[in-house]
């Protein structure tokens, strides 16, 4: 996921959507959902504050992927043993701001 996040960090939101749409990594779909949510949150914040809102002026100011707690599972092995399986999870954080504000 960090490879895909590095591609969109600092880009315009529309450009980031285009990058995520044509990226072949499986994480790109999940990151696109998070970016869509961040844009919707920015729009709602602007509406509540009675401010002008334009999606074309938004940039991806901060994009982070942190390690989440792994899902711990067990798989049956030979001679009655069990081998552990750790499925990693991640926390995705995306912040968008307008071009003028930092």
Buried (B, 14 or more C-beta within 10 A) or exposed (E): BEEBBEBBBEBBBEEBBEBBEEBEEEBBEBBBEBBBEBBEEBBEEBEEEEEEBEEEBBBBBEBBBEEEEEEEEEEEEEEEEEEEEEEEEEEBEBEBBBEEEE
